[in-house]
Amino acid sequence: MAPPSKNLRSSVKGPIHKAPNKLSGNAPSKPGQKSAQKPGRPDTPAAEDAADTIGMAARIAAMDLIDAAREKRSGFDEALTKAAYLNMSEVDRSFARALTMLVLRRLGQLDTVIAAKTTKAPPEPIRALLRIGLAQIGFMQVPDFAAVSTTVKLAERQSTTRPYKGLINAILRGVIREGGLKKPDPNRLAPDWLFARWKATYGADDAKAIALVLTEEPATDLSFKTQAALEAHTTALEGTPLGGLSLRSALRGDIREWAGFNEGDWWVQDAAAAIPVALLGDLTGKTAVDLCSAPGGKTLQLLAAGATAVAVDRSKSRLTRIEENLARIGYQAEVVMADAENWDDKRTFDVVLLDAPCTSTGTFRRQPDVLWATRPADIAKLADVQHRLLDASAPRVAPGGRLVYCTCSLEREEGETQVVAFLRRHPEFSLVKIDAQAAHQEAGVPLASVRPEGWVRLLPHQRPGSQDGFFIAVLTRQ
């Protein structure tokens, strides 16, 4: 890493002045008058040092989590299982995760601020430090002095970052002096290559609206076993019905303490993810298989709709989670560990549900790391997997049965293009055109999400309070 310019000011756009009152306390007092302290600020240098060091391990952990999230798909989840994270106190883990999620949600905005404040892009370790400092200043209840001081102290830890501590200090103080972070530019929130794809596919206005959802913290959506259970718990859960058996709760905290959890009346499932099964209506007496079933929300829906269900997934640990949810909800299903493409089972089913592996770009509300870990080549790679899974699923559909194909991706190659190509390869199937009004009334599908072709394309901004992005098509075997 090249050392910074000796004149640090030359690397920062704009003049650097002494920090204003927000950092250094109130204006100097008149002669004989004692200076007032900023609320919550330590009264002595020793106390300030103590406040600065609180949470240092959490900040270091956050940078590690951010690096892991940007390095590869699933990197964030893997990092959460490492000892460096698990061995921290619960308070530090909570802070680290919150800071990580904030940085990932605002990464585009933070990098835009850094670019505006420097004449030359700083090395990546310096950008990482600036991101966590800016995120604390802009979006967390962290005193400004602590956000600056801890970030500078983190820079002092390494010989490669130590020469840049003046630059970091100047940029963070400059942002505070200017009143904090400004309103984000929606064109710069998501990775440039992804935003360009969304703009080409959905138009500039929708692309901007999709990107702005990144800045929102999502509420918790629940799927219920019955309408009666939903109505019974709506008030206690501070819920808003979303159509079908979905409810959006305004509660925060441990869901195990929420009304109806111990009774098995509901499970956590994004409202968009609940729509594929909700479109099928009553399934009493029908047989169904949920391929690639983990974490199991759709299997539970199939059972709640009256079907006899089989849940298939190749991950043993993920199947364990399904079994735990089945036990809590009080349902029974056949659970099979197998690769859906090569599952050696000759049975046919009235309903075959394929929620195929995909880039998951539609889930960025809860998993912003997917945007930064996904690469352009991943789309083609996963599209090939979806192609093969669709072909493997076709023979499992009984005559007159339905094949539901869905992905939580915003990319056409993983949705619309797959269905068009599948119908060309399999003339024995046809597309069931979804009726917009019926889907809206019975399953809570936003009217704008039902496309003229007959399939459903759910965009994150098409529901008040947002939703996951999904593509859904219902096919029938002649």
VEXVEX-509224 format. One record per residue (C-alpha): residue in one letter; residue number from 1; x, y, z; chain. Coordinates in nm, 4 decimals, padded with zeros to 6 digits. Layout:
<rs>
R  type  seq        xx        yy        zz  mol
R     A  NUM         X         Y         Z    A
...
</rs>
This chain:
<rs>
R  type  seq        xx        yy        zz  mol
R     M    1   00.0000   00.0000   00.0000    A
R     A    2   00.1451   00.3327  -00.0989    A
R     P    3   00.1770   00.5877   00.1825    A
R     P    4  -00.0380   00.9001   00.1671    A
R     S    5   00.0830   01.2393   00.0611    A
R     K    6   00.2802   01.4142   00.3332    A
R     N    7   00.0339   01.6978   00.3060    A
R     L    8  -00.2860   01.5179   00.4019    A
R     R    9  -00.4946   01.8198   00.3168    A
R     S   10  -00.4021   01.7861  -00.0481    A
R     S   11  -00.5792   01.4500  -00.0568    A
R     V   12  -00.9088   01.5876   00.0724    A
R     K   13  -01.1476   01.7978  -00.1300    A
R     G   14  -01.2381   02.1206   00.0434    A
R     P   15  -01.0744   02.3082   00.3319    A
R     I   16  -01.0034   02.1424   00.6612    A
R     H   17  -01.0853   02.3437   00.9691    A
R     K   18  -01.0870   02.2727   01.3370    A
R     A   19  -01.3833   02.0576   01.4269    A
R     P   20  -01.6955   02.2549   01.5189    A
R     N   21  -01.8741   02.2490   01.8496    A
R     K   22  -02.0345   01.9117   01.7743    A
R     L   23  -01.6956   01.7483   01.8190    A
R     S   24  -01.5062   01.9712   02.0531    A
R     G   25  -01.7809   02.0790   02.2926    A
R     N   26  -01.9741   02.4036   02.3041    A
R     A   27  -01.8265   02.7353   02.2050    A
R     P   28  -01.5535   02.8668   02.4353    A
R     S   29  -01.7054   03.0129   02.7475    A
R     K   30  -01.6775   03.3694   02.8502    A
R     P   31  -01.4118   03.4560   03.1129    A
R     G   32  -01.5084   03.3025   03.4445    A
R     Q   33  -01.7799   03.0873   03.2879    A
R     K   34  -01.7537   02.7069   03.2858    A
R     S   35  -01.7967   02.5400   02.9481    A
R     A   36  -02.1026   02.3194   02.9055    A
R     Q   37  -02.0556   01.9617   02.7983    A
R     K   38  -02.2353   01.7975   02.5083    A
R     P   39  -02.4971   01.5589   02.6565    A
R     G   40  -02.3531   01.2132   02.6906    A
R     R   41  -01.9949   01.3277   02.6370    A
R     P   42  -01.7314   01.2206   02.8917    A
R     D   43  -01.6183   01.4989   03.1262    A
R     T   44  -01.2528   01.3975   03.1321    A
R     P   45  -00.9960   01.2754   02.8786    A
R     A   46  -00.9721   00.9464   03.0685    A
R     A   47  -01.3480   00.8966   03.0454    A
R     E   48  -01.3396   00.9815   02.6746    A
R     D   49  -01.0675   00.7222   02.6187    A
R     A   50  -01.2811   00.4643   02.7994    A
R     A   51  -01.5856   00.5489   02.5873    A
R     D   52  -01.3771   00.5261   02.2706    A
R     T   53  -01.2553   00.1756   02.3505    A
R     I   54  -01.6016   00.0399   02.4263    A
R     G   55  -01.7104  -00.1641   02.1267    A
R     M   56  -01.3717  -00.1654   01.9505    A
R     A   57  -01.3941  -00.5432   01.9150    A
R     A   58  -01.7399  -00.5014   01.7658    A
R     R   59  -01.6114  -00.2511   01.5102    A
R     I   60  -01.3267  -00.4816   01.4118    A
R     A   61  -01.5748  -00.7682   01.3799    A
R     A   62  -01.8014  -00.5507   01.1646    A
R     M   63  -01.5185  -00.4817   00.9212    A
R     D   64  -01.4469  -00.8555   00.9014    A
R     L   65  -01.8152  -00.9275   00.8370    A
R     I   66  -01.8302  -00.6618   00.5656    A
R     D   67  -01.5208  -00.8024   00.3968    A
R     A   68  -01.6667  -01.1538   00.4080    A
R     A   69  -01.9989  -01.0329   00.2683    A
R     R   70  -01.8306  -00.8620  -00.0248    A
R     E   71  -01.5841  -01.1411  -00.0936    A
R     K   72  -01.8232  -01.4167  -00.1949    A
R     R   73  -02.1826  -01.5323  -00.1866    A
R     S   74  -02.2701  -01.6819   00.1535    A
R     G   75  -01.9560  -01.5195   00.2965    A
R     F   76  -02.1568  -01.3151   00.5468    A
R     D   77  -02.3446  -01.6184   00.6819    A
R     E   78  -02.0213  -01.8144   00.7105    A
R     A   79  -01.8518  -01.5313   00.8995    A
R     L   80  -02.1340  -01.5315   01.1559    A
R     T   81  -02.0357  -01.8864   01.2528    A
R     K   82  -01.6681  -01.8057   01.3165    A
R     A   83  -01.5271  -01.7958   01.6678    A
R     A   84  -01.4119  -01.4343   01.6302    A
R     Y   85  -01.7765  -01.3324   01.6114    A
R     L   86  -01.9360  -01.5902   01.8395    A
R     N   87  -01.6898  -01.5331   02.1266    A
R     M   88  -01.7814  -01.1677   02.1674    A
R     S   89  -02.0378  -01.0463   02.4171    A
R     E   90  -02.3996  -01.0346   02.3065    A
R     V   91  -02.3870  -00.6541   02.3092    A
R     D   92  -02.0815  -00.6473   02.0821    A
R     R   93  -02.2317  -00.9065   01.8468    A
R     S   94  -02.5461  -00.7010   01.8178    A
R     F   95  -02.3502  -00.3818   01.7496    A
R     A   96  -02.1252  -00.5549   01.4946    A
R     R   97  -02.4162  -00.6990   01.3037    A
R     A   98  -02.6121  -00.3728   01.3080    A
R     L   99  -02.3109  -00.1775   01.1834    A
R     T  100  -02.2428  -00.4363   00.9137    A
R     M  101  -02.5984  -00.4274   00.7836    A
R     L  102  -02.5990  -00.0477   00.7805    A
R     V  103  -02.2778  -00.0344   00.5790    A
R     L  104  -02.4037  -00.2940   00.3315    A
R     R  105  -02.7351  -00.1107   00.2883    A
R     R  106  -02.5598   00.2208   00.2394    A
R     L  107  -02.2401   00.1038   00.0713    A
R     G  108  -02.3099   00.2857  -00.2531    A
R     Q  109  -02.3998   00.6042  -00.0685    A
R     L  110  -02.0947   00.5849   00.1590    A
R     D  111  -01.8559   00.5260  -00.1296    A
R     T  112  -02.0067   00.8223  -00.3139    A
R     V  113  -01.9327   01.0426  -00.0115    A
R     I  114  -01.5759   00.9111   00.0085    A
R     A  115  -01.5215   00.9778  -00.3627    A
R     A  116  -01.6504   01.3335  -00.3210    A
R     K  117  -01.4130   01.3966  -00.0298    A
R     T  118  -01.0942   01.2691  -00.1942    A
R     T  119  -00.9112   01.3575  -00.5122    A
R     K  120  -00.7749   01.0047  -00.5442    A
R     A  121  -00.9445   00.6818  -00.4420    A
R     P  122  -00.7935   00.5710  -00.1074    A
R     P  123  -00.6731   00.2117  -00.0601    A
R     E  124  -00.9447  -00.0396   00.0246    A
R     P  125  -00.8501  -00.0727   00.3967    A
R     I  126  -00.8925   00.3028   00.4322    A
R     R  127  -01.2255   00.2961   00.2516    A
R     A  128  -01.3377   00.0212   00.4910    A
R     L  129  -01.2534   00.2383   00.7922    A
R     L  130  -01.4240   00.5414   00.6442    A
R     R  131  -01.7371   00.3401   00.5720    A
R     I  132  -01.7841   00.2298   00.9319    A
R     G  133  -01.7070   00.5788   01.0619    A
R     L  134  -01.9539   00.7429   00.8230    A
R     A  135  -02.2224   00.4839   00.8954    A
R     Q  136  -02.1997   00.5552   01.2693    A
R     I  137  -02.2143   00.9295   01.2114    A
R     G  138  -02.5040   00.9088   00.9695    A
R     F  139  -02.7282   00.6330   01.0967    A
R     M  140  -02.6418   00.5102   01.4474    A
R     Q  141  -02.6932   00.6476   01.7958    A
R     V  142  -02.3182   00.6806   01.8446    A
R     P  143  -02.1755   01.0140   01.9672    A
R     D  144  -01.9869   01.1854   01.6878    A
R     F  145  -01.6676   01.2096   01.8918    A
R     A  146  -01.6762   00.8325   01.9509    A
R     A  147  -01.7403   00.7557   01.5832    A
R     V  148  -01.4374   00.9639   01.4839    A
R     S  149  -01.2083   00.8651   01.7701    A
R     T  150  -01.2669   00.4894   01.7421    A
R     T  151  -01.2213   00.4937   01.3660    A
R     V  152  -00.8926   00.6808   01.3978    A
R     K  153  -00.7771   00.4396   01.6692    A
R     L  154  -00.8598   00.1468   01.4415    A
R     A  155  -00.6388   00.3049   01.1779    A
R     E  156  -00.3569   00.3315   01.4331    A
R     R  157  -00.3591  -00.0460   01.4877    A
R     Q  158  -00.1928  -00.1360   01.1566    A
R     S  159   00.1268   00.0020   01.0064    A
R     T  160  -00.0375   00.0064   00.6636    A
R     T  161  -00.3316   00.2205   00.7760    A
R     R  162  -00.1605   00.4313   01.0415    A
R     P  163  -00.0281   00.6926   00.7943    A
R     Y  164  -00.3856   00.7654   00.6843    A
R     K  165  -00.5335   00.8460   01.0250    A
R     G  166  -00.5142   01.2199   00.9563    A
R     L  167  -00.7037   01.1766   00.6313    A
R     I  168  -00.9707   00.9674   00.8052    A
R     N  169  -01.0020   01.2228   01.0847    A
R     A  170  -01.0355   01.5097   00.8376    A
R     I  171  -01.3028   01.3426   00.6255    A
R     L  172  -01.5176   01.2330   00.9178    A
R     R  173  -01.4960   01.5706   01.0888    A
R     G  174  -01.5743   01.7425   00.7609    A
R     V  175  -01.8939   01.5406   00.7183    A
R     I  176  -02.0000   01.6242   01.0738    A
R     R  177  -01.9275   01.9927   01.0145    A
R     E  178  -02.1519   01.9836   00.7084    A
R     G  179  -02.4421   01.8440   00.9090    A
R     G  180  -02.4008   01.4735   00.8371    A
R     L  181  -02.4774   01.2665   00.5290    A
R     K  182  -02.7052   01.4077   00.2651    A
R     K  183  -02.9987   01.2432   00.0904    A
R     P  184  -02.8698   00.9502  -00.1150    A
R     D  185  -02.8644   00.9470  -00.4930    A
R     P  186  -03.0734   00.6430  -00.5982    A
R     N  187  -02.8503   00.6015  -00.9035    A
R     R  188  -02.5554   00.5254  -00.6740    A
R     L  189  -02.7057   00.2991  -00.4083    A
R     A  190  -02.6701  -00.0396  -00.5784    A
R     P  191  -02.3701  -00.1800  -00.7680    A
R     D  192  -02.3403   00.0042  -01.0989    A
R     W  193  -02.3675  -00.3059  -01.3158    A
R     L  194  -02.6821  -00.4270  -01.1387    A
R     F  195  -02.8468  -00.0864  -01.1452    A
R     A  196  -02.7782  -00.0653  -01.5190    A
R     R  197  -02.9527  -00.4015  -01.5653    A
R     W  198  -03.2565  -00.2917  -01.3633    A
R     K  199  -03.2759   00.0329  -01.5581    A
R     A  200  -03.2636  -00.1532  -01.8906    A
R     T  201  -03.5257  -00.4058  -01.7765    A
R     Y  202  -03.7717  -00.1973  -01.5771    A
R     G  203  -03.6999   00.1629  -01.6769    A
R     A  204  -03.5262   00.4456  -01.4939    A
R     D  205  -03.8083   00.5286  -01.2504    A
R     D  206  -03.8597   00.1709  -01.1326    A
R     A  207  -03.4844   00.1140  -01.1088    A
R     K  208  -03.4493   00.4156  -00.8795    A
R     A  209  -03.7449   00.3052  -00.6687    A
R     I  210  -03.5967  -00.0441  -00.6365    A
R     A  211  -03.2602   00.0972  -00.5272    A
R     L  212  -03.4170   00.3267  -00.2666    A
R     V  213  -03.5661   00.0225  -00.0921    A
R     L  214  -03.2073  -00.0552   00.0110    A
R     T  215  -03.2230   00.2312   00.2599    A
R     E  216  -03.5286   00.0888   00.4392    A
R     E  217  -03.5164  -00.1482   00.7329    A
R     P  218  -03.7782  -00.4158   00.6586    A
R     A  219  -04.0557  -00.5134   00.8955    A
R     T  220  -04.1252  -00.8776   00.9820    A
R     D  221  -04.3845  -01.0641   00.7733    A
R     L  222  -04.5631  -01.3701   00.9091    A
R     S  223  -04.7610  -01.6482   00.7411    A
R     F  224  -05.0501  -01.7987   00.9399    A
R     K  225  -05.2010  -02.1449   00.9462    A
R     T  226  -05.5565  -02.0107   00.9330    A
R     Q  227  -05.7464  -01.6870   00.8837    A
R     A  228  -05.8871  -01.7237   01.2344    A
R     A  229  -05.5360  -01.7351   01.3832    A
R     L  230  -05.4345  -01.4281   01.1842    A
R     E  231  -05.7337  -01.2301   01.3075    A
R     A  232  -05.6842  -01.3460   01.6658    A
R     H  233  -05.3252  -01.2178   01.6821    A
R     T  234  -05.3375  -00.9070   01.4625    A
R     T  235  -05.3663  -00.6602   01.7497    A
R     A  236  -05.1088  -00.8235   01.9775    A
R     L  237  -04.8600  -00.8423   01.6889    A
R     E  238  -04.9272  -00.4812   01.5842    A
R     G  239  -05.0001  -00.6301   01.2467    A
R     T  240  -05.1212  -00.5142   00.9077    A
R     P  241  -05.2927  -00.7818   00.6926    A
R     L  242  -05.1273  -00.8093   00.3515    A
R     G  243  -05.3709  -01.0432   00.1812    A
R     G  244  -05.3990  -01.4178   00.1917    A
R     L  245  -05.2660  -01.5430   00.5231    A
R     S  246  -04.9809  -01.2878   00.5474    A
R     L  247  -04.9461  -01.0294   00.8218    A
R     R  248  -04.6821  -00.7587   00.8603    A
R     S  249  -04.5834  -00.7017   01.2228    A
R     A  250  -04.4439  -00.3755   01.3578    A
R     L  251  -04.2857  -00.5543   01.6544    A
R     R  252  -03.9108  -00.5850   01.7041    A
R     G  253  -03.7068  -00.8207   01.9157    A
R     D  254  -03.7138  -01.1931   01.9890    A
R     I  255  -03.9970  -01.3497   01.7865    A
R     R  256  -04.0133  -01.6394   02.0333    A
R     E  257  -04.1803  -01.4005   02.2748    A
R     W  258  -04.4508  -01.2903   02.0294    A
R     A  259  -04.8137  -01.3943   02.0595    A
R     G  260  -04.8878  -01.7201   01.8814    A
R     F  261  -04.5283  -01.8404   01.8440    A
R     N  262  -04.5401  -02.1121   02.1070    A
R     E  263  -04.8826  -02.2199   01.9844    A
R     G  264  -04.7417  -02.2704   01.6339    A
R     D  265  -04.9936  -02.0351   01.4733    A
R     W  266  -04.7461  -01.8709   01.2325    A
R     W  267  -04.3979  -01.8701   01.0875    A
R     V  268  -04.1740  -01.5934   00.9511    A
R     Q  269  -04.2040  -01.5574   00.5731    A
R     D  270  -04.1807  -01.2517   00.3514    A
R     A  271  -04.5159  -01.1621   00.1970    A
R     A  272  -04.3708  -01.1959  -00.1529    A
R     A  273  -04.2345  -01.5437  -00.0789    A
R     A  274  -04.5826  -01.6505   00.0358    A
R     I  275  -04.7505  -01.5624  -00.2946    A
R     P  276  -04.6445  -01.8643  -00.5082    A
R     V  277  -04.8415  -02.1057  -00.2884    A
R     A  278  -05.1171  -01.8547  -00.2119    A
R     L  279  -05.1959  -01.8419  -00.5860    A
R     L  280  -05.2876  -02.2121  -00.5798    A
R     G  281  -05.5880  -02.1771  -00.3489    A
R     D  282  -05.7412  -02.4763  -00.1713    A
R     L  283  -05.5281  -02.7915  -00.2091    A
R     T  284  -05.7386  -03.0298  -00.0026    A
R     G  285  -05.6824  -03.3853  -00.1222    A
R     K  286  -05.3923  -03.2863  -00.3492    A
R     T  287  -05.0379  -03.4175  -00.3420    A
R     A  288  -04.7490  -03.1715  -00.3561    A
R     V  289  -04.3705  -03.1718  -00.3593    A
R     D  290  -04.1609  -02.8719  -00.2585    A
R     L  291  -03.8271  -02.9051  -00.4350    A
R     C  292  -03.5347  -02.7026  -00.2937    A
R     S  293  -03.7652  -02.6595   00.0036    A
R     A  294  -03.5503  -02.5073   00.2778    A
R     P  295  -03.6141  -02.3084   00.4914    A
R     G  296  -03.9607  -02.4625   00.4578    A
R     G  297  -04.2099  -02.1755   00.4578    A
R     K  298  -04.3712  -02.2919   00.1340    A
R     T  299  -04.3933  -02.6522   00.2592    A
R     L  300  -04.5856  -02.5234   00.5619    A
R     Q  301  -04.8137  -02.3264   00.3296    A
R     L  302  -04.8855  -02.6343   00.1176    A
R     L  303  -04.9834  -02.8245   00.4315    A
R     A  304  -05.1965  -02.5359   00.5587    A
R     A  305  -05.3790  -02.5346   00.2219    A
R     G  306  -05.4704  -02.9003   00.2717    A
R     A  307  -05.2097  -03.0813   00.0612    A
R     T  308  -05.0092  -03.3900   00.1472    A
R     A  309  -04.6551  -03.2639   00.1024    A
R     V  310  -04.3027  -03.3879   00.0439    A
R     A  311  -04.0122  -03.1532   00.1228    A
R     V  312  -03.6910  -03.2157  -00.0728    A
R     D  313  -03.3583  -03.0449  -00.0130    A
R     R  314  -02.9950  -03.1503  -00.0440    A
R     S  315  -02.8755  -02.9763   00.2740    A
R     K  316  -02.8976  -03.1829   00.5922    A
R     S  317  -02.8716  -02.8777   00.8192    A
R     R  318  -03.1426  -02.6934   00.6280    A
R     L  319  -03.3696  -02.9982   00.6426    A
R     T  320  -03.3215  -03.0023   01.0190    A
R     R  321  -03.4601  -02.6513   01.0274    A
R     I  322  -03.7634  -02.7664   00.8276    A
R     E  323  -03.8230  -03.0505   01.0703    A
R     E  324  -03.8015  -02.8111   01.3647    A
R     N  325  -04.0572  -02.5792   01.2040    A
R     L  326  -04.2886  -02.8694   01.1249    A
R     A  327  -04.2738  -02.9786   01.4889    A
R     R  328  -04.3464  -02.6284   01.6221    A
R     I  329  -04.6338  -02.5676   01.3808    A
R     G  330  -04.7765  -02.9148   01.4422    A
R     Y  331  -04.7655  -03.0428   01.0847    A
R     Q  332  -04.6296  -03.3613   00.9313    A
R     A  333  -04.4569  -03.3964   00.5956    A
R     E  334  -04.2256  -03.6404   00.4245    A
R     V  335  -03.8769  -03.4908   00.4415    A
R     V  336  -03.6203  -03.6132   00.1877    A
R     M  337  -03.2529  -03.5263   00.1609    A
R     A  338  -03.1729  -03.5330  -00.2113    A
R     D  339  -03.0550  -03.3201  -00.4999    A
R     A  340  -03.3778  -03.2096  -00.6706    A
R     E  341  -03.2249  -03.2553  -01.0152    A
R     N  342  -03.1242  -03.6177  -00.9562    A
R     W  343  -03.3833  -03.7284  -00.7012    A
R     D  344  -03.4570  -04.0924  -00.7786    A
R     D  345  -03.8314  -04.1008  -00.7197    A
R     K  346  -04.0842  -04.1894  -00.9911    A
R     R  347  -04.3920  -04.0448  -00.8203    A
R     T  348  -04.5940  -03.7707  -00.9848    A
R     F  349  -04.7700  -03.4917  -00.7944    A
R     D  350  -05.0663  -03.2620  -00.8405    A
R     V  351  -04.8410  -02.9683  -00.7488    A
R     V  352  -04.4669  -02.9418  -00.8068    A
R     L  353  -04.3170  -02.6286  -00.6528    A
R     L  354  -03.9715  -02.5247  -00.7686    A
R     D  355  -03.8292  -02.2250  -00.5844    A
R     A  356  -03.5020  -02.2558  -00.7697    A
R     P  357  -03.1545  -02.1533  -00.6513    A
R     C  358  -03.0798  -01.8087  -00.7899    A
R     T  359  -02.8749  -01.4930  -00.7366    A
R     S  360  -03.1363  -01.3819  -00.4776    A
R     T  361  -03.1028  -01.0192  -00.5848    A
R     G  362  -03.4666  -00.9683  -00.4895    A
R     T  363  -03.3919  -01.0371  -00.1215    A
R     F  364  -03.1582  -00.7415  -00.0692    A
R     R  365  -03.3979  -00.5802   00.1810    A
R     R  366  -03.2967  -00.8389   00.4405    A
R     Q  367  -02.9747  -00.9577   00.2791    A
R     P  368  -02.7991  -00.6540   00.1274    A
R     D  369  -02.4813  -00.8612   00.1013    A
R     V  370  -02.6268  -01.0443  -00.2024    A
R     L  371  -02.5908  -00.7311  -00.4139    A
R     W  372  -02.2237  -00.6837  -00.3352    A
R     A  373  -02.1217  -01.0494  -00.3490    A
R     T  374  -02.2985  -01.1337  -00.6758    A
R     R  375  -02.0944  -01.1142  -00.9958    A
R     P  376  -02.2278  -01.0903  -01.3547    A
R     A  377  -02.1095  -01.4443  -01.4287    A
R     D  378  -02.3266  -01.5786  -01.1446    A
R     I  379  -02.6437  -01.5000  -01.3385    A
R     A  380  -02.5540  -01.7226  -01.6331    A
R     K  381  -02.4207  -01.9945  -01.4033    A
R     L  382  -02.7379  -02.0093  -01.1969    A
R     A  383  -02.9610  -01.9773  -01.5032    A
R     D  384  -02.8094  -02.3049  -01.6238    A
R     V  385  -02.8952  -02.4668  -01.2894    A
R     Q  386  -03.2542  -02.3418  -01.3184    A
R     H  387  -03.2782  -02.4780  -01.6738    A
R     R  388  -03.1756  -02.8246  -01.5568    A
R     L  389  -03.4030  -02.8190  -01.2521    A
R     L  390  -03.7044  -02.7213  -01.4612    A
R     D  391  -03.6415  -03.0101  -01.6997    A
R     A  392  -03.6019  -03.2489  -01.4064    A
R     S  393  -03.9243  -03.1197  -01.2490    A
R     A  394  -04.1430  -03.1636  -01.5589    A
R     P  395  -04.1841  -03.5449  -01.5361    A
R     R  396  -04.2859  -03.5157  -01.1696    A
R     V  397  -04.6047  -03.3242  -01.2616    A
R     A  398  -04.9128  -03.5465  -01.2927    A
R     P  399  -05.1363  -03.4979  -01.5994    A
R     G  400  -05.3537  -03.1970  -01.5285    A
R     G  401  -05.1210  -03.0967  -01.2444    A
R     R  402  -04.9413  -02.7680  -01.1936    A
R     L  403  -04.5750  -02.6720  -01.1903    A
R     V  404  -04.5024  -02.3519  -00.9983    A
R     Y  405  -04.1682  -02.1970  -01.0902    A
R     C  406  -04.0371  -01.9052  -00.8862    A
R     T  407  -03.7129  -01.7291  -00.7994    A
R     C  408  -03.6285  -01.4445  -00.5620    A
R     S  409  -03.4240  -01.2761  -00.8353    A
R     L  410  -03.4803  -00.9496  -01.0192    A
R     E  411  -03.2954  -01.0755  -01.3269    A
R     R  412  -03.4981  -01.1762  -01.6339    A
R     E  413  -03.2613  -01.4624  -01.7181    A
R     E  414  -03.3722  -01.6298  -01.3955    A
R     G  415  -03.7427  -01.5660  -01.4469    A
R     E  416  -03.9216  -01.4728  -01.7681    A
R     T  417  -03.6538  -01.6106  -01.9990    A
R     Q  418  -03.6544  -01.9451  -01.8195    A
R     V  419  -04.0292  -01.9923  -01.8603    A
R     V  420  -04.0334  -01.8972  -02.2288    A
R     A  421  -03.7496  -02.1411  -02.3013    A
R     F  422  -03.9106  -02.4171  -02.0918    A
R     L  423  -04.2403  -02.3936  -02.2813    A
R     R  424  -04.0530  -02.4274  -02.6095    A
R     R  425  -03.8789  -02.7416  -02.4838    A
R     H  426  -04.1947  -02.8866  -02.3266    A
R     P  427  -04.5029  -02.8403  -02.5460    A
R     E  428  -04.6990  -03.0588  -02.3058    A
R     F  429  -04.7037  -02.7613  -02.0666    A
R     S  430  -04.8832  -02.4293  -02.0973    A
R     L  431  -04.8815  -02.1102  -01.8923    A
R     V  432  -05.1728  -02.0520  -01.6549    A
R     K  433  -05.2509  -01.6834  -01.6877    A
R     I  434  -05.2932  -01.5214  -01.3475    A
R     D  435  -05.6011  -01.3018  -01.3092    A
R     A  436  -05.4800  -00.9750  -01.1578    A
R     Q  437  -05.7964  -00.8891  -00.9655    A
R     A  438  -05.8388  -01.2377  -00.8208    A
R     A  439  -05.4707  -01.2591  -00.7260    A
R     H  440  -05.4931  -00.9187  -00.5600    A
R     Q  441  -05.8023  -01.0036  -00.3578    A
R     E  442  -05.7134  -01.3603  -00.2604    A
R     A  443  -05.3336  -01.3520  -00.2297    A
R     G  444  -05.2516  -00.9833  -00.1816    A
R     V  445  -05.0617  -00.9540  -00.5116    A
R     P  446  -05.0120  -00.5874  -00.6061    A
R     L  447  -05.2062  -00.5220  -00.9274    A
R     A  448  -04.8980  -00.3800  -01.0972    A
R     S  449  -04.7132  -00.7059  -01.0347    A
R     V  450  -04.9295  -00.9196  -01.2639    A
R     R  451  -04.7831  -00.8891  -01.6118    A
R     P  452  -04.9800  -00.9057  -01.9386    A
R     E  453  -04.8083  -01.2352  -02.0240    A
R     G  454  -04.9854  -01.3954  -01.7271    A
R     W  455  -04.6998  -01.4396  -01.4840    A
R     V  456  -04.6167  -01.2372  -01.1712    A
R     R  457  -04.3157  -01.0082  -01.1405    A
R     L  458  -04.2978  -00.8647  -00.7887    A
R     L  459  -04.0740  -00.5596  -00.7550    A
R     P  460  -03.9568  -00.4453  -00.4102    A
R     H  461  -04.1292  -00.1066  -00.4209    A
R     Q  462  -04.4696  -00.2257  -00.5461    A
R     R  463  -04.6101  -00.2786  -00.1960    A
R     P  464  -04.6293  -00.0123   00.0786    A
R     G  465  -04.3416  -00.0866   00.3111    A
R     S  466  -04.1698  -00.2862   00.0342    A
R     Q  467  -04.1417  -00.6600  -00.0311    A
R     D  468  -03.8882  -00.9042  -00.1711    A
R     G  469  -03.8446  -00.9180  -00.5469    A
R     F  470  -03.9893  -01.2375  -00.6965    A
R     F  471  -04.0802  -01.3977  -01.0262    A
R     I  472  -04.3675  -01.6484  -01.0286    A
R     A  473  -04.5160  -01.8541  -01.3117    A
R     V  474  -04.7818  -02.1276  -01.2857    A
R     L  475  -04.7681  -02.3923  -01.5589    A
R     T  476  -05.0055  -02.6812  -01.6205    A
R     R  477  -04.9398  -03.0172  -01.7819    A
R     Q  478  -05.1906  -03.0996  -02.0538    A
</rs>
